[in-house]
Amino acid sequence: MSVTDGETVQKSGLGDGGKFRFYASMIVWPGLLVAALVATGWGMTTESPILVFNIVYLSFALTVGIIERLMPHERTWLKDDKQTFANLAHTLLNKGLVQILVVVTATVGIAGAVQPPAGSTEGLWPGNWPMFAQVILGLVVAEFGLYWAHRLAHEIPYIWRFHAVHHSVTRLWVINTGRFHFVDSFFSIILSQPLLFLMGAPIEIFLWVSAFTAFVGILTHCNIETRTGPLNYVLNTPGLHRWHHSLDLNEGNKNYGENLMLWDLIFGTYFDADRRPPNVIGIHGPMPASFPAQLIHPFRTPKD
C-alpha cells in the first residue's frame, strides 16, 4: 500500500474509530467529488445554473473545511500561518475576478454567441456524442493547455515569479486553493480555453470544465486524510499534489495536471512514491506576508 495518501495503516488491530477513519479516507475524496458533480448536473437543468453552481461550490468548500478538522492529513497544517486574509484576498480579487471577467463574462458570453449548440455536428467537435463523453473530451483538451501553462510557470523564471505566490504557502488547506496571482490565473486561462473554441465546443462544455476544475482544485489542496489508490493515475488527487508542493524540485517540478494526470504520464512528469509526502513545503526564496506586497513582488527585479 502506497503511503502517498496517508500513513500506512494495517487494518488488523485497528479499533472501531481507526477502522471508520480508514474506510472514510477511501471514500471521502471520490464521494465529495461525485456529490458536487451530481448537484452541478442538476443545476444545469435549472433556469439559474450559475447561481446553483455558486451555492454548490460554497457548500462544498464549507464541507471540506469541516472534514479537514475531523480527519486532517497533517495536524501541523491546522495551525494558523497568518495568511488567511491574504489567501481569501487572492481568491476573491485575483482568482475570482479573473474567473468572472474572463470565464463567465468573456468565455461563456462568446461561446454562447458563436459556438454551435449542443448536439451540433458542425466543425471538429463531436456534438453527437453523449454529453458525458463530450465532457471527458473537453477536460482532456483543456487539460493540455492547463498542463503546459503550469509547467511553463515552473520552467520559465519570469512566469515563476507570479506562480511562486501560490507555492509560497507553508500548509495546504481549503482556504489557499485560490491563492493565485492574477497574472498566473490569466496565463492558465488563455492557454486552455482557445483549444475548446477552435474545436467548436458548445457552451455546456465550457461550464462543465470550469465546474470540474473548481471542485478538483479544492480537493487537491485539502488537508484531509485520503487514500485514492488507482485514481492517482487518472485524476489529480491530494496525495499527488502534495508532492507538487515539495521543496525538493525533483518532486515539486512534477504532477502539473490541473484535473487529469494524462499529460503528466505522456510527457514523463508524473511522480508518486511509496512514502509520505513532505509536510514542510514552500519556496526557495522570500515572499512578503501582506496581500498588497504579494501582488507587487513578482514585478520587482531581484535587486529591488
N, C-alpha and C positions, 0 to 999 in steps of 0.2 A: 504494500500500500504506500502510495506517494504521500509525503508529508507536505506537499505544496499547499494542500487545502487545510492544513492544520497539523497538530502533532499526531504522531502515530498512536492509534488507540486500539488496544486489543479488546474485543467485545467480551471475552471471558473475564469474569471478575469485576465487571462494572456493576455498580449499584443501579437502582431504578432511575435516579437522576442522571447518572452517566449514560445509561442506555438511551434515555429520552434525548439528551443533548447530542449523542452520536447520530441517531437516526434523524433528528431535526436538522443537523448540519448537512445531511444529504438531500433533504427536500426543500430547505428554505430558499435556496437560490433559484432553482427552476420553478418552484411554487410561486414565488413573488413575481417572477418574470411572466409566467403564463397568466396569472391573475390580472396583471396590469394590461397585457395584450388583449385578453378577453374583454375587459372593461373598455378598452380603447376601441375595439371592434364594434362593440355595442354603440359606443359614442358616434362612430362613423355613420350609423344608420339614423341618427337624430338630426334635427334641424340646426343644432349648435355643436358640431364636432370639436371645434377649437375650445369652447367653454368646457365641454365634458372632459377633454384631454387635460386641461389645466387642473380641474378638480381631481382627476385620477392621479395626475403627476404629484400634486401636493400631498394627497393622501398616501401615495406610495412612498414619498420621501419621509413623511412622518412615521410611517410603519417601519421603514428601515432604521430610522433613528432610534425607535423604541427597542427594536430587536438588538441593535448594537449594544445597548445597555444590559440586555438579558443574557446574551451569549457572544461576548466580544472575542475576536481573533487575538488581539493584543490588548491586554488590560492597561498597559502603559499608554496606549493611544487614547484612552478615555480622559487623560489629564489635559487640562486647559493649556493650549500653546499660545494664547493671547492673539490668535489670528482669526477668531470667529468673525469679527466685524469686517476685516479685510476679505475674508472668504465670501461673505454674503454680498459685500460691495462688488466684488468681481463677478459673482453670479448674476446679480441684478443689473448692474450697469455695464458690464462688459459682455459676458456670455449671453445674458438675457437680451440686452439691447441689440446686439449683433444678430441674434436669432430672430428677434421680432422684425428688425428692419430688412434683413437680407432674406431669411427663410420665409417668414409669414407674409410680409408686405411685398417683397420683390419676387422671390422664387415662386411662392404659391400664386401670387397675383398673375405673374407672367404665364405660369403653367396653365392656370385656369383659362387664360385668354388665347394662347397659341398652341398648347399641346392638344393632341387628339383625345377624344373622350375615351373612357374605359370601354374595352371591348373592340376598339378600332383596330384594324389590321393595316393602317397606313404606316409607312416608314419601317424602321428596323424593329420597333417594339412589338413583341408577340401579344397583342391585345386580346387574342382569342384564348390565351391560356387561363386556367383558373386563377383567381386573384391571389391565392396562397402562393402559387408558383411565381407569379409576377412580382410579389413582394420579395421573395427569395432572390430573384434575379436583380431586383432593384438594390438589395443590400450588397450583393456581390459587385455590381457595377460601381455603386457609390463608394464601397469599401476600397476599391482600387485607388481612388483619389485620396481618400482619408488616410490610407496606409502611407502613400508617398508624401503627403503633406506632413504627417507625423514623423516619418523617417528623415525627411529633409530638415525638419525642425531640430533634429538631433545632430545632423551631419554638417549643416551649414552654420558656422559660428554666429553670423548676424541674426539669423532667424532663431537660433537657440536662445539668444538674449530674451526674446519675448516668451518662448516656451518655458524658459527657466523659472518664470513666475509660478507656473503650475508645479514644477518639480521641486520648488523650494520648501514645500510643506514637509514637516517632520513627523507627521502622522497621517494616516488615511482614514477618513470618515465621511459620512454623507454630506456634511456641510462644505467640504472643499472639492466636491465633484465639479462645480462650475468655476473654480478658480483658474481662469484663463485671461491673459491679456487680450484686449480687443483685436490687436493685430494678429495674434495667434489664432483666434476664433475665425476671423475673416479669411485668413490664409487657408484654413481647413475647408471652409465652405466653398471658396472659389475653385478649389481643386477637385471637389467631389460632385457638386451639383451640375456643372455643364455636361458631364458624361450622360446623365439621365436625360437632359434636354436633347442632346444630339441623337439619342436613340429613340426619342419620341415617347418617353414615359408619360402616362396620364397623371393628373394632379393627385389622385389617390396614392400613387406610389411615393411621391414626394412626402405626403403626410405620414405614410406608414414608416418610411425610412427615418424620418425625423423623430417619430414617436419611439421607435425601437431603439434608436441611438440614445435618446434621453433616458430610457429605463436602464439600458445596459450600462450607461455612464455612471448612474448612481450605484448600481450593483458592483461594478468593478472597483469602486473606491470605498465600498462599505467596510466597516470594521466588524464583520460578522464571521463567526467560525463556519466555514463552508467546506464541503467535500464534493467536488463536481466531476471527478473521475474522467471518463472518456469525453465528456462535454468540453474539456480543455482543448481538444483537437478541433473543435468546431467553432466555439464561441469564446470571446474574451471574458475570462472569469476573474474573480477577485484574486485567486491564487496566482494566476499568470501576471496580472497587473502589478502585484506586489513585487515581483521580480523586476518589472519595468522601472520601478521607483528605487531600485537598489543604487547605492553609491558606487558599487563596483560596475564600471562601464561594460565589462564583459557580460554582465547580467542586465544592466539597465538599458543598454542600446539593443534591446530585443523586444519582441512582442509589441509591435507597433499597431496592430489591428485595433480599430475602434470597437467593432462589433464581432467581426469574424476573424478567425486565425488562418484563413485560406491563403492570403498573400504572404503571411509570415512563413508558412510551410513551403510555399513555392519559391520564395526568394531567400530562404535559409536564415531567417531571423527569429524563428520560433525557439523559445527557451523554456524549459521546465527541468526541475531537478528533484531528486529523491531526498530532499532535506527542507527544512523550514526556511521560508524567505526571511531576509533580514528585517529586524524591527527598527533599526536605525537607518533612516532614509533622509534624503535631502539633495543638495547640490554642492559641488566643489567651488565655492565662491560666495561672495556676500549677496544678501538680498535685504533691502530695507524692510522695516517692520510695518510701516504705515501704508495704507492703500494708495494715497496720492504719490508717495515716493516710489511705490512699486510700478505705477503707471509710467513714471518718468525714467526710472532706472534703465530700461533697455535702450533708450535713445541716447544715453550718455556714452561717451567713449571711455575706454578703460582708465584714462588718465584724469577724467573729470572727478 
